[in-house]
Amino acid sequence: LNCRVMNLTEAIRTTVARYEHLISHNGYDISFEYDKDVYIYADEIRILQVVYNLINNAINYTGEDKKVIVRQTVNNGYVKILIIDTGCGISEDELHLIWDRYYKVDKDHRRGVIGTGLGLSIVKHGAQLHGAKVTVESEMGIGTTMRIEWGVN
C-alpha cells in the first residue's frame, strides 16, 4: 500500500461525477449524501477501486427506478460508506458467495450486467488491506446495501 492522508469525501464525489453520462442520458439517479469532508489514512488508488466497484455493482443491479444512493456518515471515530440500490436483492443463502471471484448473483439480469465478476472480491481485498470492515445487507424485492467502515484520522 502507498498510504497517505486523503480526502475520502472528495474521492467519492469525483467517482460519482464519473457517472454523469448515465445520469443525464440513461435516467439513472445516483446521489451522494454527506455532512462534511472526511480524511482517512489510506492508499487512494485502492480506495478508489473499492468505491468504484461498489457503485458499479449497485448500478448494475439497481431496480427499474435506476436509483443508487451513496451515503457517508461519521460516528464515534468511524466513517461508514453505504451504497444502496433498489434492485431485486440477494437471497440469504447467496450472500456469503458474492465476495468470491467470478461469482454473479443474477446471471440472466435483464440489463445485461457488464463485468467480470471480480468487483466485489476486489472490494473485499481492498477493505481488508486497510483494516476496514465490509458487509452487505439485502432483502429480496427491496434491494441491497453494501457497507464499508473504518476509523478516521
C-alpha positions as CSV (number, residue, x, y, z in Angstrom):
1,L,0.0,0.0,0.0
2,N,1.0,3.6,-0.7
3,C,-0.9,5.2,2.2
4,R,-1.2,8.9,2.9
5,V,-3.9,11.2,4.3
6,M,-6.6,11.6,1.7
7,N,-9.9,13.3,1.4
8,L,-12.3,10.3,1.2
9,T,-15.3,12.6,0.6
10,E,-13.7,14.2,-2.4
11,A,-12.7,10.8,-3.8
12,I,-16.3,9.7,-3.6
13,R,-17.6,13.0,-5.1
14,T,-15.2,12.5,-8.0
15,T,-16.2,8.9,-8.6
16,V,-19.9,9.7,-8.6
17,A,-19.3,12.5,-11.1
18,R,-17.8,10.0,-13.5
19,Y,-21.3,8.6,-13.9
20,E,-22.7,11.9,-15.3
21,H,-23.4,10.2,-18.7
22,L,-25.5,7.5,-17.1
23,I,-27.3,10.2,-15.1
24,S,-28.0,12.6,-17.9
25,H,-28.5,10.1,-20.8
26,N,-29.8,6.9,-19.3
27,G,-32.1,8.1,-16.5
28,Y,-30.1,7.0,-13.5
29,D,-30.5,8.8,-10.2
30,I,-27.1,8.5,-8.4
31,S,-26.8,10.6,-5.4
32,F,-24.1,11.2,-2.8
33,E,-25.2,12.2,0.7
34,Y,-22.7,13.5,3.3
35,D,-22.4,16.1,6.0
36,K,-18.7,17.0,5.9
37,D,-15.4,16.1,4.3
38,V,-13.7,13.2,5.9
39,Y,-10.0,12.4,5.8
40,I,-8.5,8.9,6.2
41,Y,-5.0,7.4,6.0
42,A,-5.2,5.1,3.0
43,D,-3.9,4.2,-0.4
44,E,-6.0,6.5,-2.6
45,I,-5.8,4.3,-5.7
46,R,-7.1,1.2,-3.7
47,I,-9.8,3.2,-2.1
48,L,-11.0,4.5,-5.4
49,Q,-11.1,0.9,-6.7
50,V,-13.2,-0.1,-3.8
51,V,-15.7,2.8,-4.1
52,Y,-15.9,2.4,-7.9
53,N,-16.6,-1.3,-7.8
54,L,-19.3,-0.8,-5.1
55,I,-21.0,1.9,-7.1
56,N,-20.7,-0.1,-10.4
57,N,-22.2,-3.1,-8.7
58,A,-25.2,-1.1,-7.4
59,I,-25.7,0.4,-10.8
60,N,-25.7,-3.0,-12.5
61,Y,-28.3,-4.4,-10.0
62,T,-30.5,-1.5,-9.1
63,G,-34.2,-1.6,-9.8
64,E,-36.4,-0.1,-12.5
65,D,-36.1,3.3,-10.9
66,K,-32.3,3.2,-11.6
67,K,-31.7,4.7,-8.1
68,V,-28.4,4.4,-6.3
69,I,-27.6,6.2,-3.1
70,V,-24.1,6.6,-1.8
71,R,-24.1,7.8,1.8
72,Q,-21.2,8.8,4.1
73,T,-21.7,9.0,7.8
74,V,-19.2,9.6,10.6
75,N,-19.9,8.5,14.2
76,N,-17.6,7.6,17.2
77,G,-14.4,7.9,15.2
78,Y,-15.6,5.7,12.3
79,V,-16.7,6.6,8.8
80,K,-19.3,4.4,7.1
81,I,-19.9,4.4,3.4
82,L,-23.2,2.9,2.4
83,I,-24.0,2.1,-1.3
84,I,-27.8,1.4,-1.6
85,D,-29.6,0.0,-4.6
86,T,-33.3,-0.8,-5.2
87,G,-32.8,-4.0,-7.1
88,C,-34.2,-7.4,-6.6
89,G,-32.0,-8.2,-3.7
90,I,-29.8,-11.2,-2.9
91,S,-31.1,-14.3,-1.2
92,E,-29.7,-15.1,2.2
93,D,-28.1,-18.4,1.0
94,E,-26.1,-16.5,-1.7
95,L,-24.9,-13.5,0.4
96,H,-21.7,-15.2,1.5
97,L,-20.8,-16.1,-2.1
98,I,-20.8,-12.5,-3.5
99,W,-17.2,-11.9,-2.4
100,D,-15.9,-14.9,-4.4
101,R,-14.1,-14.2,-7.6
102,Y,-16.3,-14.6,-10.8
103,Y,-19.5,-15.1,-8.8
104,K,-22.5,-13.3,-10.2
105,V,-25.9,-13.4,-8.3
106,D,-28.1,-12.9,-11.4
107,K,-26.5,-14.3,-14.5
108,D,-29.6,-13.5,-16.6
109,H,-30.1,-9.9,-15.4
110,R,-32.3,-8.0,-17.8
111,R,-30.0,-5.0,-18.1
112,G,-27.1,-7.2,-19.3
113,V,-24.8,-6.7,-16.4
114,I,-21.3,-5.8,-17.6
115,G,-18.4,-7.1,-15.7
116,T,-16.1,-10.0,-14.9
117,G,-17.4,-11.0,-11.5
118,L,-14.2,-9.7,-9.9
119,G,-15.6,-6.4,-8.5
120,L,-16.7,-7.5,-5.0
121,S,-13.7,-9.7,-4.5
122,I,-11.6,-6.5,-5.2
123,V,-13.7,-4.6,-2.7
124,K,-13.2,-7.2,0.0
125,H,-9.4,-7.4,-0.6
126,G,-9.0,-3.6,-0.7
127,A,-11.0,-3.2,2.5
128,Q,-9.0,-5.9,4.3
129,L,-5.7,-4.3,3.3
130,H,-6.9,-1.1,5.0
131,G,-8.3,-2.8,8.1
132,A,-11.8,-1.9,7.1
133,K,-14.9,-3.9,7.6
134,V,-17.1,-4.6,4.5
135,T,-20.6,-6.0,5.0
136,V,-23.8,-6.5,3.0
137,E,-27.5,-6.5,3.9
138,S,-30.1,-7.4,1.3
139,E,-33.8,-8.0,1.2
140,M,-35.4,-9.8,-1.7
141,G,-37.6,-7.5,-3.7
142,I,-36.3,-4.4,-1.9
143,G,-32.6,-4.0,-2.7
144,T,-29.1,-4.3,-1.3
145,T,-26.9,-2.1,0.9
146,M,-23.1,-2.5,0.8
147,R,-21.3,-1.0,3.8
148,I,-17.6,-0.3,4.3
149,E,-16.4,1.1,7.6
150,W,-13.1,2.2,9.0
151,G,-11.5,4.6,11.5
152,V,-10.9,8.2,10.7
153,N,-7.8,10.2,11.5
